[in-house]
Amino acid sequence: MTTDPRRAVPRTDAVLAEPEVAAAVARLGRDLVKAAVQSVQQRVRDGGLGPDDVVATVLRELPGTASSLSPVLNATGVLVHTNLGRAPLSAAAVDAVVAASGTTDVELDLGTGRRGPRGAGALDALLAAVPAAEAAIVVNNCAAALALVATAFGGELVIARGELVEIGDGFRIPELLVSTGARLREVGTTNRAALADYTAALGPDTGAVLKVHPSNFVVRGFTRAVDVAELAPALAGTGVPLVADVGSGLLRPHPLLPDEPDLQTTLAAGADLVLCSGDKLLGGPQAGIVLGRADLVQRLRRHPLYRALRVDKTTLAALEATLRGPVPPVRAMLDADLTGLRSRAAAVAEALRTAGVAAEAVPATARVGGGGAPEFELPSAAVALDARFAEPLRRGSRPVVGYLESGRTLLDLRSLAPDDDARLVAAVREVADRWT
């Protein structure tokens, strides 16, 4: 006669009453913790776990937060990885988000007790970072900024055919623009556009001339494009605004990225408005940033669609802290010293070999990512492991995403903060320990 294993399973209410589990309920919520308890109980019924191990297993397997999103170590060598949330926030920005998560003065003048300008600190920080701008607004993302411009200016939007680009996940700029009710006046050909093409297209229905940086591809050969500095004088006096979507959010020129347009230079060259993303090379939260002439920015701010696209207090807080605080992680990755990267890779590889894991420090090539500088390669350093590590590392308790190359798993350190090197070693060892 055998004992039914179900009789040995601790009761749900008894497990939830354990002090450490009860503390987790207060932190994560009863439903989430109860589901974890029930999952572990089923493992006891199935014979894969002893009844005395239930509480410890529940505590070990509970998530760190009530969100299903998992922190991931980015060892891909892609600094701005869209699938991994693009730019990681700086510690200063994270602290600002936490501080702003409660009730704040986001739209209150504490001196007068009356309504104040929304997110004034973030807007002031933007204007300080880009002195050529007279005013600024912030919306949900760069596509939202472009949609707001197309809606508010209306009529015909003049744009070169070679700039009718497709961005991530199959979204196409021309379809976005047309969805607002605007009409597109395409000029030039796929590979060549001239100033005369633009000026000939201007008419009484022209709402704006758009320049869209083809950030995720490069056209070479028999090509010609009209830059902002050439277009701006030709539009002077016409009343037609020149709007430039520069994409990546580079504030000022960077010596490593001479071909990447930046906000300050584009405005100084004569653009009336510039648009960019906040979570790429700027290094902040997801946001669409609009900078430029005060009258045009105010026109966008007062349009009804702006209300639907504006950002919340935590985004404003993170953006301001990114601009005013220390160098954000993406900029630190971009500027990382190759000698330092090689030393880190050697140290990580040595720590893994000491733990019995075959590992080797190797040269690697990193990239900006996120539609920025598509052909630019950054010399880097990586740790090479057996190809078998790739999938279990992604599935580990602290997921690590690397890439496969030449039959090996490579973990590139340029896209990883130095403080994460020890976590990387621990994650690899966790996988290796399962195989021993």
C-alpha positions as CSV (number, residue, x, y, z in Angstrom):
1,M,0.0,0.0,0.0
2,T,1.4,3.4,-1.0
3,T,0.7,6.9,0.3
4,D,-1.0,9.3,-2.1
5,P,1.7,12.0,-2.7
6,R,-1.1,14.6,-2.8
7,R,-1.5,14.1,1.0
8,A,2.1,15.4,1.5
9,V,1.6,18.7,-0.4
10,P,1.5,21.6,2.0
11,R,-1.8,23.5,1.9
12,T,-1.8,26.8,0.0
13,D,-2.9,28.9,2.9
14,A,-0.1,27.4,5.0
15,V,2.5,28.3,2.5
16,L,1.1,31.8,2.0
17,A,1.2,32.3,5.8
18,E,5.0,31.6,6.0
19,P,6.6,34.9,7.0
20,E,8.9,35.2,3.9
21,V,6.1,34.2,1.5
22,A,3.7,36.7,3.3
23,A,6.3,39.4,2.7
24,A,6.4,38.5,-0.9
25,V,2.6,38.8,-1.1
26,A,2.9,42.3,0.3
27,R,5.5,43.2,-2.3
28,L,4.2,41.4,-5.4
29,G,0.5,40.8,-4.8
30,R,-1.5,37.8,-3.7
31,D,-2.5,36.5,-7.1
32,L,1.0,36.3,-8.5
33,V,2.5,34.6,-5.4
34,K,-0.4,32.2,-5.1
35,A,0.1,31.1,-8.7
36,A,3.7,30.4,-8.0
37,V,2.8,28.4,-4.9
38,Q,0.3,26.3,-6.9
39,S,2.9,25.7,-9.6
40,V,5.4,24.4,-7.1
41,Q,2.7,22.3,-5.4
42,Q,2.0,20.6,-8.7
43,R,5.7,19.6,-9.0
44,V,5.3,17.9,-5.6
45,R,2.3,16.0,-6.8
46,D,4.2,14.9,-9.9
47,G,7.0,13.6,-7.7
48,G,9.7,16.0,-8.9
49,L,10.0,17.9,-5.7
50,G,9.9,17.1,-2.0
51,P,7.2,18.6,0.2
52,D,9.8,20.1,2.5
53,D,11.2,22.1,-0.4
54,V,8.1,24.0,-1.3
55,V,8.6,27.3,0.5
56,A,12.3,27.6,-0.5
57,T,11.4,26.8,-4.1
58,V,8.6,29.3,-4.2
59,L,10.9,32.1,-2.8
60,R,13.7,31.2,-5.2
61,E,11.4,31.3,-8.3
62,L,9.3,34.4,-7.5
63,P,10.1,37.3,-9.9
64,G,11.9,40.4,-8.7
65,T,8.9,42.6,-9.5
66,A,5.2,42.2,-10.3
67,S,6.0,42.9,-14.0
68,S,6.6,40.1,-16.5
69,L,9.5,42.0,-18.1
70,S,12.9,40.4,-17.2
71,P,16.1,42.3,-16.8
72,V,18.5,41.1,-19.6
73,L,22.3,41.3,-19.9
74,N,22.9,42.7,-23.4
75,A,26.0,41.0,-24.8
76,T,25.0,41.3,-28.4
77,G,27.4,44.2,-29.2
78,V,24.4,46.2,-30.4
79,L,24.4,49.3,-28.2
80,V,20.9,50.4,-28.9
81,H,19.0,47.1,-29.3
82,T,15.3,47.7,-30.1
83,N,14.3,44.2,-29.0
84,L,16.0,44.7,-25.6
85,G,14.4,48.1,-24.9
86,R,16.9,50.3,-26.7
87,A,18.9,52.7,-24.4
88,P,19.4,51.5,-20.8
89,L,18.7,54.4,-18.4
90,S,21.4,55.9,-16.2
91,A,21.3,55.4,-12.5
92,A,20.4,59.1,-12.2
93,A,17.4,58.6,-14.6
94,V,16.3,55.5,-12.6
95,D,16.4,57.5,-9.4
96,A,14.4,60.3,-11.1
97,V,11.7,57.9,-12.2
98,V,11.4,56.5,-8.7
99,A,11.1,60.0,-7.2
100,A,8.5,61.0,-9.8
101,S,6.4,57.8,-9.4
102,G,4.4,59.3,-6.6
103,T,2.6,62.6,-6.6
104,T,4.8,65.4,-8.1
105,D,4.6,68.9,-9.2
106,V,4.6,67.9,-12.9
107,E,2.0,70.5,-13.7
108,L,1.8,72.7,-10.6
109,D,3.6,75.9,-9.6
110,L,4.4,75.2,-5.9
111,G,5.0,78.9,-5.4
112,T,1.6,80.2,-6.6
113,G,-0.4,77.0,-6.0
114,R,-1.7,77.3,-9.6
115,R,-1.3,75.2,-12.7
116,G,2.2,75.4,-14.1
117,P,3.9,74.4,-17.4
118,R,4.0,70.7,-17.8
119,G,7.5,69.2,-17.5
120,A,9.2,72.6,-17.5
121,G,12.4,71.1,-16.2
122,A,12.8,68.5,-19.0
123,L,12.1,71.2,-21.6
124,D,14.6,73.6,-20.1
125,A,17.2,70.8,-20.1
126,L,16.5,70.1,-23.8
127,L,17.0,73.8,-24.6
128,A,20.2,73.9,-22.6
129,A,21.5,70.9,-24.5
130,V,20.5,72.3,-27.9
131,P,21.0,76.1,-27.8
132,A,19.9,76.5,-31.4
133,A,16.4,75.6,-30.4
134,E,13.9,78.2,-29.2
135,A,11.3,75.8,-27.8
136,A,10.6,72.1,-27.3
137,I,7.9,69.6,-26.7
138,V,8.0,65.9,-25.9
139,V,5.6,63.2,-27.2
140,N,5.4,59.4,-27.0
141,N,8.0,58.5,-29.7
142,C,9.5,59.9,-32.9
143,A,6.8,58.4,-35.0
144,A,4.3,60.3,-32.9
145,A,6.2,63.5,-33.4
146,L,6.1,63.0,-37.1
147,A,2.4,62.2,-37.0
148,L,1.7,65.4,-35.0
149,V,3.7,67.5,-37.5
150,A,1.8,66.0,-40.4
151,T,-1.5,66.5,-38.8
152,A,-0.9,70.0,-37.5
153,F,0.7,71.4,-40.7
154,G,-1.6,69.4,-43.1
155,G,-2.0,69.9,-46.8
156,E,0.8,68.5,-49.0
157,L,4.1,67.3,-47.5
158,V,7.0,67.5,-49.8
159,I,9.5,64.7,-49.4
160,A,12.2,63.0,-51.5
161,R,11.3,59.5,-52.8
162,G,14.6,58.2,-51.4
163,E,13.5,59.2,-47.9
164,L,10.2,57.2,-47.9
165,V,11.7,54.7,-45.6
166,E,10.5,51.6,-43.7
167,I,11.3,51.5,-40.0
168,G,11.1,48.5,-37.7
169,D,8.4,45.8,-37.7
170,G,7.2,46.7,-41.2
171,F,6.1,50.3,-40.4
172,R,6.5,52.7,-43.3
173,I,6.9,56.4,-43.0
174,P,4.7,57.2,-46.0
175,E,1.9,55.1,-44.6
176,L,2.2,56.9,-41.3
177,L,2.0,60.3,-42.9
178,V,-0.9,59.4,-45.1
179,S,-2.8,58.0,-42.2
180,T,-3.0,61.5,-40.7
181,G,-4.9,62.8,-43.8
182,A,-1.8,64.5,-45.3
183,R,-1.0,64.2,-49.0
184,L,2.5,63.4,-50.1
185,R,4.2,65.2,-52.8
186,E,7.1,63.0,-53.8
187,V,10.1,64.6,-55.4
188,G,13.2,63.3,-57.2
189,T,13.9,59.6,-57.8
190,T,14.9,56.8,-55.5
191,N,18.6,57.6,-55.7
192,R,18.7,61.3,-56.7
193,A,17.0,64.5,-55.7
194,A,17.9,68.1,-56.6
195,L,17.0,71.5,-55.1
196,A,14.9,72.3,-58.1
197,D,12.8,69.2,-57.4
198,Y,11.8,70.7,-54.1
199,T,11.2,74.3,-55.2
200,A,9.1,73.1,-58.2
201,A,6.9,71.2,-55.9
202,L,6.0,74.1,-53.6
203,G,2.4,75.5,-54.0
204,P,-0.4,77.0,-52.0
205,D,-1.3,73.6,-50.5
206,T,2.2,72.9,-49.2
207,G,2.1,72.3,-45.5
208,A,5.8,71.5,-44.9
209,V,9.0,70.2,-46.5
210,L,10.2,67.0,-44.8
211,K,13.7,65.6,-44.5
212,V,13.8,62.1,-43.2
213,H,17.2,60.7,-42.4
214,P,17.4,57.1,-43.9
215,S,18.9,55.9,-40.6
216,N,18.7,52.1,-41.2
217,F,20.2,51.9,-44.7
218,V,22.7,53.5,-47.0
219,V,22.4,54.2,-50.7
220,R,25.7,54.3,-52.6
221,G,26.7,54.9,-56.2
222,F,25.0,57.4,-58.5
223,T,23.2,59.4,-55.7
224,R,22.4,62.9,-54.8
225,A,20.5,64.4,-51.8
226,V,19.7,68.0,-50.8
227,D,20.8,68.7,-47.3
228,V,19.2,71.1,-44.8
229,A,21.8,73.8,-45.4
230,E,20.9,73.9,-49.1
231,L,17.2,73.7,-48.6
232,A,16.7,76.3,-45.9
233,P,17.7,79.4,-48.0
234,A,15.5,78.3,-50.8
235,L,12.5,78.1,-48.5
236,A,13.2,81.4,-46.8
237,G,10.3,83.8,-47.3
238,T,7.9,81.1,-48.6
239,G,6.3,80.5,-45.2
240,V,6.8,76.7,-45.7
241,P,8.5,75.2,-42.6
242,L,11.5,72.8,-43.1
243,V,11.1,69.8,-40.8
244,A,14.0,67.4,-40.3
245,D,13.6,63.9,-38.7
246,V,17.2,63.1,-37.7
247,G,16.2,59.9,-36.0
248,S,18.8,58.9,-33.5
249,G,18.9,61.8,-31.1
250,L,22.5,62.7,-31.3
251,L,22.6,66.1,-29.5
252,R,25.9,67.3,-31.0
253,P,28.5,66.0,-33.5
254,H,30.4,62.9,-32.3
255,P,33.9,62.2,-33.6
256,L,33.2,58.5,-34.1
257,L,30.0,59.2,-36.1
258,P,30.8,62.0,-38.7
259,D,27.9,61.0,-41.0
260,E,25.2,60.9,-38.2
261,P,23.1,64.1,-38.2
262,D,22.8,65.8,-34.8
263,L,20.2,68.2,-33.4
264,Q,22.3,71.3,-32.8
265,T,24.0,71.3,-36.3
266,T,20.7,70.6,-38.1
267,L,18.9,73.5,-36.5
268,A,21.9,75.8,-37.0
269,A,21.9,74.8,-40.7
270,G,18.4,76.2,-41.0
271,A,15.8,73.6,-40.1
272,D,12.7,75.1,-38.6
273,L,12.0,71.9,-36.5
274,V,14.0,68.8,-35.8
275,L,12.5,65.5,-34.6
276,C,14.3,62.6,-32.9
277,S,14.0,59.7,-30.5
278,G,14.9,59.9,-26.9
279,D,15.9,56.3,-26.4
280,K,18.7,56.0,-28.9
281,L,21.9,57.9,-29.0
282,L,20.5,60.5,-26.6
283,G,20.4,57.7,-24.1
284,G,17.1,58.4,-22.3
285,P,13.6,57.0,-22.2
286,Q,11.3,56.3,-25.1
287,A,10.2,59.7,-26.3
288,G,9.7,61.8,-29.4
289,I,11.4,65.1,-29.2
290,V,10.6,68.2,-31.2
291,L,12.9,71.2,-31.1
292,G,13.0,74.4,-33.1
293,R,11.1,77.7,-33.8
294,A,8.9,78.8,-30.9
295,D,5.9,79.6,-33.0
296,L,5.8,76.2,-34.7
297,V,6.4,74.3,-31.5
298,Q,3.5,76.3,-29.9
299,R,1.3,75.4,-32.9
300,L,2.0,71.7,-32.3
301,R,1.5,72.1,-28.5
302,R,-2.0,73.6,-29.0
303,H,-3.1,71.0,-31.5
304,P,-5.7,68.6,-30.1
305,L,-3.7,65.6,-31.0
306,Y,-0.8,66.7,-28.8
307,R,-2.9,65.8,-25.7
308,A,-3.2,62.2,-26.9
309,L,0.5,61.9,-27.6
310,R,2.1,63.7,-24.6
311,V,4.3,61.7,-22.2
312,D,3.8,61.0,-18.5
313,K,5.7,62.4,-15.5
314,T,8.2,59.5,-15.2
315,T,9.3,59.9,-18.8
316,L,9.8,63.7,-18.3
317,A,11.8,62.9,-15.1
318,A,14.0,60.3,-16.8
319,L,14.6,62.6,-19.8
320,E,15.6,65.5,-17.6
321,A,17.9,63.4,-15.5
322,T,19.5,61.9,-18.7
323,L,20.2,65.4,-20.0
324,R,21.4,67.0,-16.8
325,G,23.0,64.0,-15.1
326,P,26.2,62.0,-15.7
327,V,27.1,60.4,-19.1
328,P,24.3,57.9,-19.9
329,P,25.2,54.2,-20.5
330,V,24.8,54.4,-24.3
331,R,27.3,57.2,-24.6
332,A,29.7,55.4,-22.2
333,M,29.4,52.3,-24.4
334,L,30.1,54.3,-27.5
335,D,33.1,56.0,-26.0
336,A,34.5,52.8,-24.3
337,D,38.3,52.3,-24.6
338,L,39.2,49.3,-26.6
339,T,42.1,48.4,-24.3
340,G,39.7,48.5,-21.3
341,L,37.3,46.2,-23.2
342,R,40.0,43.7,-23.9
343,S,41.1,43.7,-20.3
344,R,37.5,43.1,-19.2
345,A,37.1,40.2,-21.7
346,A,40.3,38.6,-20.5
347,A,39.2,38.9,-16.8
348,V,35.8,37.4,-17.6
349,A,37.3,34.5,-19.6
350,E,39.9,33.8,-16.8
351,A,37.1,33.8,-14.1
352,L,35.2,31.3,-16.2
353,R,38.2,29.1,-16.9
354,T,38.9,29.0,-13.1
355,A,35.4,27.7,-12.7
356,G,36.0,25.0,-15.2
357,V,34.3,26.6,-18.2
358,A,36.1,26.7,-21.5
359,A,36.2,30.4,-22.4
360,E,38.4,32.7,-24.5
361,A,38.8,36.4,-25.0
362,V,38.5,37.3,-28.7
363,P,38.2,40.4,-30.9
364,A,34.7,41.4,-31.9
365,T,32.7,44.0,-33.8
366,A,30.0,46.0,-32.2
367,R,27.4,48.3,-33.8
368,V,25.3,51.3,-32.7
369,G,21.9,49.8,-33.6
370,G,18.5,51.3,-33.3
371,G,18.7,52.7,-36.8
372,G,21.8,54.7,-36.0
373,A,25.0,54.7,-38.2
374,P,24.0,51.5,-40.0
375,E,27.4,50.8,-41.6
376,F,29.6,52.0,-38.8
377,E,31.5,49.3,-37.0
378,L,33.0,49.6,-33.5
379,P,36.0,47.5,-32.6
380,S,35.2,45.5,-29.5
381,A,36.1,42.5,-27.3
382,A,34.1,39.4,-26.5
383,V,34.2,36.2,-24.6
384,A,33.8,33.1,-26.7
385,L,32.0,30.0,-25.4
386,D,30.8,26.7,-26.8
387,A,27.8,27.3,-29.1
388,R,25.6,25.2,-26.7
389,F,25.5,28.2,-24.3
390,A,23.4,30.5,-26.4
391,E,19.9,29.2,-25.7
392,P,20.3,28.3,-22.0
393,L,21.9,31.7,-21.3
394,R,18.7,33.3,-22.7
395,R,16.6,31.1,-20.5
396,G,18.6,31.6,-17.3
397,S,17.5,33.2,-14.1
398,R,19.3,36.4,-15.3
399,P,19.0,36.1,-19.1
400,V,22.0,36.8,-21.2
401,V,21.7,37.5,-24.9
402,G,24.8,37.1,-27.0
403,Y,25.1,35.9,-30.6
404,L,26.4,32.9,-32.6
405,E,29.4,33.3,-34.9
406,S,31.7,30.7,-36.4
407,G,30.2,27.9,-34.3
408,R,30.7,29.8,-31.0
409,T,28.6,31.8,-28.6
410,L,30.1,35.3,-28.4
411,L,29.4,37.7,-25.5
412,D,30.4,41.2,-26.5
413,L,31.3,43.5,-23.6
414,R,30.9,46.9,-25.3
415,S,27.1,46.7,-24.9
416,L,27.4,45.6,-21.3
417,A,28.1,47.8,-18.4
418,P,31.4,47.0,-16.5
419,D,29.3,46.5,-13.3
420,D,27.6,43.6,-15.0
421,D,30.7,41.6,-15.7
422,A,30.3,39.6,-12.4
423,R,26.7,38.9,-13.3
424,L,27.7,37.6,-16.7
425,V,30.2,35.2,-15.1
426,A,27.5,34.0,-12.6
427,A,25.0,33.5,-15.4
428,V,27.5,31.4,-17.5
429,R,28.5,29.4,-14.4
430,E,24.8,28.7,-13.6
431,V,24.4,27.1,-17.1
432,A,27.6,25.2,-16.8
433,D,26.7,23.8,-13.4
434,R,23.5,22.3,-14.8
435,W,25.6,20.2,-17.2
436,T,27.9,18.8,-14.5
